[in-house]
Amino acid sequence: MAENIRLTCTACGQANRFPAERLAEGPKCAVCGESLVSGRVAEIDPVIHEKATATDDLPILIDYWAPWCGPCRMMAPEFAKAAQALEGQVRFAKINTQDFPQIGQKLGIRGIPLLILWHKGREIARLPGARPAADIEAFVRSHAPAKV
């Protein structure tokens, strides 16, 4: 029997399940039709954050940021480059800690930007500070549980 992969749609929050061999085909959400593995950075809210970090079978790297943070804005294009480079292996998202301060409080975030790698309900590793794409990719490759 083929292994199924679970992914939360970062656009609508719907839980999706599909055969692992379809991952390379760019599966789409069954409800809203958005790509589940796009190579782009998704903006998420606390509800989607909770779902994606708790159950997804593909690792997700989340950027905790705020619009007033200069280093956060400076790192955004680098984060997007890393998302493109690791498309299909790790999903990338960001959450605004100014709009959703409860996330920062819940996770004990003391400084931003902060990247946290999640997989199947577990926090895998943290990377603080603004980083170039190459550093972000190296961080993911060294910590992601799946082959990256």
Residue, then its C-alpha position, 0 to 999 in steps of 0.5 A: m500500500a502506498e504511503n500517504i502524506r498529510l499536509t495542511c493547506t497554508a491558504c485555507g487550513q484544510a487538512n489534505r492527504f495524498p499518496a507520497e508519489r504525488l508529492a513531485e506532481g505539485p498536489k493541490c488543496a482539495v478545498c481551495g485549489e492552492s498548491l500545497v508545495s509551491g516553493r513560495v513563502a506562505e503568510i499564515d495565521p495562528v490557526i494554520h500555524e497550529k495545524a501545520t506544525a502539529t500534523d504535517d508530514l513534510p517539515i515546515l520552516i516558519d519565519y517569526w517576524a514583524p513589519w517594524c523589524g529592519p532585519c526581518r524585512m532584510m531577510a525576507p528575500e533570502f527566505a524566499k530564495a531558500a524556499q525556491a531552492l528547497e521546493g518539494q522538500v520543506r515548506f516555508a511560511k511566515i507569521n507576523t508576531q506583531d499581529f499575533p503576539q500570542i504566538g511569540q508568547k506561547l513559543g517564548i520568542r525573545g527576538i526576531p527574526l527567528l526561524i523554527l523548523w517543525h515536523k510532525g508536531r515537534e520543534i526540531a531547531r531554531l535559527p535566530g537572526a537575519r541570514p542569507a539564503a545559503d545559511i537558511e538552506a544549510f540549517v534546513r539540510s542539517h536539521a530536517p528529518a527527511k532527506v533534504 
